[in-house]
Amino acid sequence: MIVRAVIKVGGRLAAVPQALQQVGREVAQLAGEVSMVVVPGGGPFADAVREIDRRQGLPPSTAHWMAIQAMDQVAELLASVIAGSEIVSDSAGISDARRRGRVPVLAPARWLRAADELPHSWDVTSDSLAAYLAGLLGAERLLLVKAVGGAVDELVDPWFRRALPAGVECRAVAPGELAAAAGWLRGDPAA
C-alpha cells in the first residue's frame, strides 16, 4: 500500500465560489491524519475538450488524452490551494512527497500514458481514472469530492464500477463534508 486513501477532487468545484479553497483547507488538515494522494478531475478544461470534440469530432484517443491533460491543469490549481502540497506524476513521487510530509497532488497524464489500460471513451471520466489509480496504489479508500453530495452510483460515469478494484471502499461527499469522513478515511471501524 502506497497510500491508504485516494481523494479525488472534482474539477467542477472550480465553478463553485470558494469551494476549492474550502476543500484545500480540509485536505491539508486531513493530510496529517491520513496517508493520501489527491487526484484531480478535469473540470472546465475537460469540458472544453468535450466541446471541441462535439464540434470537430475528435478521434476517441485524442479526446481521451486531451481530457487527461486537463486533469494535470486542475492538479496545478489544487496544489495552489492545498497548503503543503506538491505536484507529483507517479507512485515514487507520491511516496517521496509523503515521506517529506507533503500532500501529493497527482498530475496523472504521464503515468496513465504508461499504464494505458482503460477505454478511450467519454464513458471513462476522472472518477474511473481515480478508481483505477486507487487500485494501482493499493489504496483501501476512495473519496470522491463532488460539487454536490449523493450516492456514488448516481454521480459517477458508466465505467466506474468496472474500474473500482474489489476491496476498495468508496464514498462521495460535497465540499464541507471532508472532516466528517476523516474517521472512515483512517479506517476507524466505528466511522
Contacts in CASP RR format, 6 or more apart in sequence:
PFRMAT RR
TARGET T0000
AUTHOR 0000-0000-0000
METHOD contacts of the structure
MODEL  1
MIVRAVIKVGGRLAAVPQALQQVGREVAQLAGEVSMVVVPGGGPFADAVR
EIDRRQGLPPSTAHWMAIQAMDQVAELLASVIAGSEIVSDSAGISDARRR
GRVPVLAPARWLRAADELPHSWDVTSDSLAAYLAGLLGAERLLLVKAVGG
AVDELVDPWFRRALPAGVECRAVAPGELAAAAGWLRGDPAA
1 35 0 8 1.000
1 137 0 8 1.000
1 138 0 8 1.000
1 139 0 8 1.000
1 140 0 8 1.000
2 37 0 8 1.000
2 91 0 8 1.000
2 94 0 8 1.000
2 95 0 8 1.000
2 137 0 8 1.000
2 138 0 8 1.000
2 139 0 8 1.000
3 35 0 8 1.000
3 36 0 8 1.000
3 37 0 8 1.000
3 94 0 8 1.000
3 98 0 8 1.000
3 104 0 8 1.000
3 137 0 8 1.000
3 138 0 8 1.000
3 139 0 8 1.000
4 34 0 8 1.000
4 35 0 8 1.000
4 36 0 8 1.000
4 139 0 8 1.000
4 140 0 8 1.000
4 141 0 8 1.000
4 185 0 8 1.000
4 186 0 8 1.000
4 187 0 8 1.000
5 34 0 8 1.000
5 35 0 8 1.000
5 36 0 8 1.000
5 37 0 8 1.000
5 139 0 8 1.000
5 140 0 8 1.000
5 141 0 8 1.000
5 142 0 8 1.000
5 143 0 8 1.000
5 185 0 8 1.000
6 36 0 8 1.000
6 37 0 8 1.000
6 39 0 8 1.000
6 130 0 8 1.000
6 133 0 8 1.000
6 134 0 8 1.000
6 137 0 8 1.000
6 139 0 8 1.000
6 141 0 8 1.000
6 142 0 8 1.000
6 143 0 8 1.000
7 27 0 8 1.000
7 30 0 8 1.000
7 36 0 8 1.000
7 37 0 8 1.000
7 38 0 8 1.000
7 39 0 8 1.000
7 143 0 8 1.000
7 145 0 8 1.000
7 178 0 8 1.000
7 185 0 8 1.000
8 38 0 8 1.000
8 39 0 8 1.000
8 40 0 8 1.000
8 41 0 8 1.000
8 126 0 8 1.000
8 127 0 8 1.000
8 130 0 8 1.000
8 142 0 8 1.000
8 143 0 8 1.000
8 144 0 8 1.000
8 145 0 8 1.000
9 20 0 8 1.000
9 23 0 8 1.000
9 27 0 8 1.000
9 38 0 8 1.000
9 39 0 8 1.000
9 40 0 8 1.000
9 41 0 8 1.000
9 74 0 8 1.000
9 78 0 8 1.000
9 145 0 8 1.000
10 40 0 8 1.000
10 41 0 8 1.000
10 42 0 8 1.000
10 43 0 8 1.000
10 74 0 8 1.000
10 126 0 8 1.000
10 144 0 8 1.000
10 145 0 8 1.000
10 146 0 8 1.000
10 147 0 8 1.000
11 40 0 8 1.000
11 41 0 8 1.000
11 42 0 8 1.000
11 43 0 8 1.000
11 44 0 8 1.000
11 46 0 8 1.000
11 74 0 8 1.000
11 77 0 8 1.000
11 126 0 8 1.000
12 43 0 8 1.000
12 44 0 8 1.000
12 146 0 8 1.000
12 147 0 8 1.000
13 19 0 8 1.000
13 20 0 8 1.000
13 23 0 8 1.000
13 145 0 8 1.000
13 146 0 8 1.000
13 147 0 8 1.000
13 175 0 8 1.000
14 20 0 8 1.000
14 43 0 8 1.000
14 44 0 8 1.000
14 74 0 8 1.000
14 77 0 8 1.000
15 44 0 8 1.000
15 147 0 8 1.000
16 147 0 8 1.000
16 175 0 8 1.000
19 147 0 8 1.000
19 175 0 8 1.000
20 77 0 8 1.000
20 78 0 8 1.000
20 81 0 8 1.000
21 81 0 8 1.000
22 175 0 8 1.000
22 176 0 8 1.000
23 81 0 8 1.000
23 145 0 8 1.000
23 175 0 8 1.000
23 176 0 8 1.000
23 178 0 8 1.000
24 78 0 8 1.000
24 81 0 8 1.000
24 82 0 8 1.000
24 83 0 8 1.000
25 83 0 8 1.000
26 175 0 8 1.000
26 176 0 8 1.000
26 178 0 8 1.000
26 179 0 8 1.000
27 36 0 8 1.000
27 38 0 8 1.000
27 82 0 8 1.000
27 85 0 8 1.000
27 103 0 8 1.000
27 178 0 8 1.000
28 82 0 8 1.000
28 83 0 8 1.000
28 84 0 8 1.000
28 85 0 8 1.000
28 103 0 8 1.000
29 179 0 8 1.000
30 36 0 8 1.000
30 178 0 8 1.000
30 179 0 8 1.000
30 182 0 8 1.000
30 185 0 8 1.000
31 82 0 8 1.000
31 84 0 8 1.000
31 101 0 8 1.000
31 103 0 8 1.000
33 182 0 8 1.000
33 185 0 8 1.000
33 186 0 8 1.000
34 182 0 8 1.000
34 185 0 8 1.000
34 186 0 8 1.000
35 98 0 8 1.000
36 103 0 8 1.000
36 104 0 8 1.000
36 185 0 8 1.000
37 88 0 8 1.000
37 94 0 8 1.000
37 104 0 8 1.000
37 105 0 8 1.000
37 106 0 8 1.000
37 133 0 8 1.000
37 137 0 8 1.000
37 139 0 8 1.000
38 75 0 8 1.000
38 78 0 8 1.000
38 82 0 8 1.000
38 85 0 8 1.000
38 103 0 8 1.000
38 104 0 8 1.000
38 105 0 8 1.000
38 106 0 8 1.000
39 71 0 8 1.000
39 106 0 8 1.000
39 108 0 8 1.000
39 126 0 8 1.000
39 129 0 8 1.000
39 130 0 8 1.000
39 133 0 8 1.000
40 71 0 8 1.000
40 72 0 8 1.000
40 74 0 8 1.000
40 75 0 8 1.000
40 77 0 8 1.000
40 78 0 8 1.000
40 105 0 8 1.000
40 106 0 8 1.000
40 107 0 8 1.000
40 108 0 8 1.000
40 126 0 8 1.000
41 70 0 8 1.000
41 71 0 8 1.000
41 74 0 8 1.000
41 125 0 8 1.000
41 126 0 8 1.000
41 130 0 8 1.000
42 67 0 8 1.000
42 70 0 8 1.000
42 71 0 8 1.000
42 73 0 8 1.000
42 74 0 8 1.000
42 126 0 8 1.000
43 70 0 8 1.000
43 74 0 8 1.000
43 126 0 8 1.000
45 69 0 8 1.000
45 70 0 8 1.000
45 71 0 8 1.000
45 73 0 8 1.000
45 74 0 8 1.000
46 67 0 8 1.000
46 70 0 8 1.000
46 71 0 8 1.000
46 125 0 8 1.000
46 126 0 8 1.000
48 70 0 8 1.000
49 58 0 8 1.000
49 63 0 8 1.000
49 66 0 8 1.000
49 67 0 8 1.000
49 70 0 8 1.000
50 63 0 8 1.000
50 67 0 8 1.000
50 122 0 8 1.000
52 58 0 8 1.000
52 63 0 8 1.000
52 66 0 8 1.000
53 63 0 8 1.000
53 122 0 8 1.000
58 66 0 8 1.000
60 120 0 8 1.000
60 121 0 8 1.000
61 120 0 8 1.000
63 120 0 8 1.000
63 122 0 8 1.000
64 120 0 8 1.000
64 121 0 8 1.000
64 124 0 8 1.000
65 109 0 8 1.000
65 113 0 8 1.000
65 120 0 8 1.000
67 125 0 8 1.000
67 126 0 8 1.000
68 108 0 8 1.000
68 109 0 8 1.000
68 112 0 8 1.000
68 113 0 8 1.000
68 129 0 8 1.000
69 109 0 8 1.000
71 107 0 8 1.000
71 108 0 8 1.000
71 109 0 8 1.000
71 126 0 8 1.000
71 129 0 8 1.000
72 107 0 8 1.000
72 108 0 8 1.000
72 109 0 8 1.000
75 87 0 8 1.000
75 105 0 8 1.000
75 106 0 8 1.000
75 107 0 8 1.000
75 108 0 8 1.000
76 87 0 8 1.000
76 107 0 8 1.000
78 85 0 8 1.000
78 105 0 8 1.000
79 85 0 8 1.000
79 86 0 8 1.000
79 87 0 8 1.000
79 105 0 8 1.000
82 103 0 8 1.000
82 105 0 8 1.000
83 103 0 8 1.000
84 101 0 8 1.000
84 102 0 8 1.000
84 103 0 8 1.000
85 102 0 8 1.000
85 103 0 8 1.000
85 104 0 8 1.000
85 105 0 8 1.000
86 97 0 8 1.000
86 102 0 8 1.000
86 103 0 8 1.000
86 104 0 8 1.000
86 105 0 8 1.000
87 105 0 8 1.000
87 106 0 8 1.000
87 107 0 8 1.000
88 94 0 8 1.000
88 96 0 8 1.000
88 97 0 8 1.000
88 104 0 8 1.000
88 105 0 8 1.000
88 106 0 8 1.000
88 107 0 8 1.000
89 106 0 8 1.000
89 107 0 8 1.000
89 108 0 8 1.000
89 109 0 8 1.000
89 110 0 8 1.000
89 111 0 8 1.000
90 110 0 8 1.000
90 111 0 8 1.000
91 111 0 8 1.000
91 136 0 8 1.000
91 137 0 8 1.000
93 104 0 8 1.000
94 104 0 8 1.000
94 106 0 8 1.000
94 137 0 8 1.000
97 103 0 8 1.000
97 104 0 8 1.000
98 104 0 8 1.000
106 133 0 8 1.000
108 129 0 8 1.000
108 133 0 8 1.000
111 133 0 8 1.000
112 118 0 8 1.000
112 129 0 8 1.000
115 136 0 8 1.000
117 132 0 8 1.000
118 124 0 8 1.000
118 128 0 8 1.000
118 129 0 8 1.000
118 132 0 8 1.000
118 159 0 8 1.000
118 163 0 8 1.000
119 159 0 8 1.000
121 159 0 8 1.000
122 157 0 8 1.000
123 157 0 8 1.000
123 158 0 8 1.000
123 159 0 8 1.000
124 157 0 8 1.000
124 159 0 8 1.000
124 163 0 8 1.000
125 156 0 8 1.000
125 157 0 8 1.000
125 159 0 8 1.000
127 144 0 8 1.000
127 155 0 8 1.000
127 156 0 8 1.000
127 157 0 8 1.000
127 160 0 8 1.000
128 156 0 8 1.000
128 157 0 8 1.000
128 159 0 8 1.000
128 160 0 8 1.000
128 162 0 8 1.000
128 163 0 8 1.000
129 163 0 8 1.000
130 142 0 8 1.000
130 144 0 8 1.000
131 142 0 8 1.000
131 160 0 8 1.000
131 163 0 8 1.000
131 164 0 8 1.000
131 165 0 8 1.000
131 168 0 8 1.000
131 170 0 8 1.000
132 163 0 8 1.000
134 141 0 8 1.000
134 142 0 8 1.000
134 164 0 8 1.000
134 165 0 8 1.000
134 168 0 8 1.000
135 165 0 8 1.000
135 168 0 8 1.000
138 165 0 8 1.000
138 168 0 8 1.000
139 168 0 8 1.000
140 167 0 8 1.000
140 168 0 8 1.000
140 169 0 8 1.000
140 187 0 8 1.000
141 168 0 8 1.000
141 169 0 8 1.000
141 170 0 8 1.000
141 171 0 8 1.000
141 184 0 8 1.000
141 185 0 8 1.000
141 187 0 8 1.000
142 164 0 8 1.000
142 168 0 8 1.000
142 169 0 8 1.000
142 170 0 8 1.000
142 171 0 8 1.000
143 170 0 8 1.000
143 171 0 8 1.000
143 172 0 8 1.000
143 173 0 8 1.000
143 178 0 8 1.000
143 181 0 8 1.000
143 184 0 8 1.000
143 185 0 8 1.000
144 152 0 8 1.000
144 155 0 8 1.000
144 156 0 8 1.000
144 170 0 8 1.000
144 171 0 8 1.000
144 172 0 8 1.000
144 173 0 8 1.000
145 172 0 8 1.000
145 173 0 8 1.000
145 174 0 8 1.000
145 175 0 8 1.000
145 178 0 8 1.000
146 155 0 8 1.000
146 172 0 8 1.000
146 173 0 8 1.000
146 174 0 8 1.000
147 174 0 8 1.000
147 175 0 8 1.000
148 155 0 8 1.000
148 174 0 8 1.000
149 155 0 8 1.000
149 172 0 8 1.000
149 173 0 8 1.000
149 174 0 8 1.000
149 177 0 8 1.000
150 172 0 8 1.000
150 174 0 8 1.000
151 172 0 8 1.000
152 160 0 8 1.000
152 170 0 8 1.000
152 171 0 8 1.000
152 172 0 8 1.000
153 160 0 8 1.000
153 161 0 8 1.000
155 172 0 8 1.000
156 172 0 8 1.000
164 170 0 8 1.000
169 184 0 8 1.000
171 181 0 8 1.000
171 184 0 8 1.000
173 180 0 8 1.000
173 181 0 8 1.000
181 191 0 8 1.000
182 191 0 8 1.000
183 191 0 8 1.000
184 191 0 8 1.000
END
